[in-house]
């Protein structure tokens, strides 16, 4: 589900100080943007920004970047930031396929995927954000101890995501097929707009936390 085109959104995004306009020039230099050496976490497909803004508000000791490729959606996040500026949060308008052009090796501590587009047709499997193709990109930019959190109400997409882990060389750290009835995994849960809507309809929310399997040499490097 996407918003219709919003007139003037691209122009507003291009002029916004909350949006990094030339992200590829920031590769391996994100600490300079924030002016500190705090951990960096990113959300891919941030939507209107509720989740990433709540996280930035709750954790001022962490730097956040929200990534969204649709201007008509990203503009909503910018409008929220104009009302409440958060110094540890910036946005990028880009496609997730460009991740390794924007972030250096081991530059990101955590990745969030929330209610990603399921791309239901088999021929589009490589476009799914939990696919092995994207997992390979995530492995490159994550720190050795970094991990990825994925939430969805789409049972087929979640099943697909689980099947992709072993071929891509990732391990399952935590999992639930009904997040809102899992007391332990709900302790620090921050909801997205979609999550609130879907859970209120009675849809169970699936979630996993995964980390890349590293070789002994890689872990100690």
N, C-alpha and C positions, 0 to 999 in steps of 0.2 A: 504494500500500500504506500503510495507516494503522493505528495501534494501536487496539485496542478502548478503549472509554471507561474511564478510570481514576477510580475513586471518589475524590472529594475533590480532584480536580485543579484545578477552578475556584477552590475556596476557597483552596488553597495558592498558586495564582498571584496571587490578589487580595491575599494577605498577604506575598508575597515582595518583599524589598528589591532583588532583581535585575531586577524587572519594572517598567517605567514604567507606572503605573496610569492616568494621564490624559495620554496622548501628544499630544493636540491642543493642550493648553496649553503644550507645549514647542516648538511651531512657531516657527522663527527664533530659538530660544533654547537649542539643544542644547549649545552651548559651555558654558553655565552649569551644566548637569548634570555634565559631565565636569571642569569647572574648568580648562579650557585651550582653546587655539585650534587643536588638532591637526586634521588632515583627518578627515572622517567617512565611513565606508563601511558599507553595509548589505547584509544577505543576506535575500532575500525567500523564505520557505519554508525556514526553517533546520533543520527536522526536530528531531532529538535534540541538535543543537548541536555536533557534533564539528568541522565545518569552521570555523565562526565562532570557536569557542574556540581552535582551533589557530592561526588567523590572529591573534587577539588576543594570544596567547602569543608568537608569532613577531615581532609588530610592536607593541611597547608605545608607539611614537610615533604610532600611529593609533587613533582611536576607532571602535568597532564597535557596531552595533545588529543583533540578530537578530530577525527578524519571523516569527511563526508563528501561524496562526489556529486550530489545533487544540490544545485544552488538554491532551488526552491525550498529545500529542507534546511540547509545550513543557515539561511538567512534568519530562521526562527531562533537558532542558537545565538546568533549575533545580537538580535534584539533583546534577548535575555541578558547578555553580557553588558549591554548598554545600560541596563537598569541596575545590575549588580556586577561590577568588575571584579574578577578574581585574578590576582597577580600570578598564580601558578598554573594558568590555563591558557592555551592558544588553540586555534582551529586551523585546519588545512583543508582546502577543497582539492581533492585528487582521487584517482582511482587506486584501489589497493594493490594493483599490479605494479605500481611504482614504488612500493615500500623500500626495496633495497637500493633505490636511487636516492632516497631521502634520509634514511637512517643507516648509520654505519654498523659494522659488525660488533655485536654485543653492546649496542648503545641503549637498548630498551630493556627495562626490568620486568614489565608485565604487559600483556595484550588482552583486551576485552573484545569479545564478539557477542553482541546482544541482538537476538531476533533478526539474524541476517536473512537476506533474500534466499529462499530455498532453491531457486532455479530448478523447478521440478522435472524438466525434460532431461532425459539421459544424456543427450548430446551437449548439454550445458554443465555437466558435472564439474568440469575443471574451473568453472566460474564460482562455484560455491566456496565461501570463505573457509569452511573447515576441510577443504579438499587437500589431498597430499601435495598438490602443486603449491597451494598457499602455505601449507605447513612447512615446506622447504624454505620459503621466504621468511617465515616467522623465526625459524631456527637460526637463520643468519643474523638477524638483528637483535635477538634476545641475548641477554647475559647468560653465562653458564648456569646460573641458579634461577633464571627467569622462568615464568610459566604463563599459561594462557587459560582464560576462563571463557566458557561459551554457554550461553543460555538461549533456549528456544522453546516454543510450544509446538513446533512441527515435529511429530514423531518420526516421520520418514527421514527428515534431514538429520535428526539426532542419530538414528540408526546408521545412516550413511557416514556421519562424522566418526562414530565409533569404529566402523570398518576401516577407515582411513588411517587410524593411528599406527597399527603395526607395520604396514607397508612403508609408512613415512618415518618410522623410527622414533615414535613418541610413546610415552607411558601414561597410563591413567592414574592420577593421584587421588581424585575424589569424584564421586558420581552420585546423582540422584535423578530419578524419573518423576519426582513430585516435590519440587523444591519447597513449596509453601507448607508442606507437611513434614519437612525434614528439619527438625529443631536445630540440629548441629550446623547444617549448611545455611540456615536462615539467620544465624546469629549476627552476621555483619552484612547481610544482603541489602543492596541498594537497588531499588526498582527503576525500570525504564517506563516510558509512557505506554509502550506495548504490553509490558509485563503487567502493569496495573489493570489494563483493559482486559487482557486475556484471562488473567487469574480471577477477575471478578465475574467472568463468564463461566467459571468452573473448569477452564482448561488447565491441566497439569503442566507445570513448567519443568523442563529438563535442563540439567546443568552438569557440566564436567569441568574439572581443573586438570590440566595435563602439563607435562614437561618433556622436553626432548631428551632422548637417551643419548648420553655422551660417552665417548670412549674414555678409558682411563687416562690416556695422554691428553685428550681434549679437556677433561675436567681439571687436570692439574696444570694446564698451561697458563 
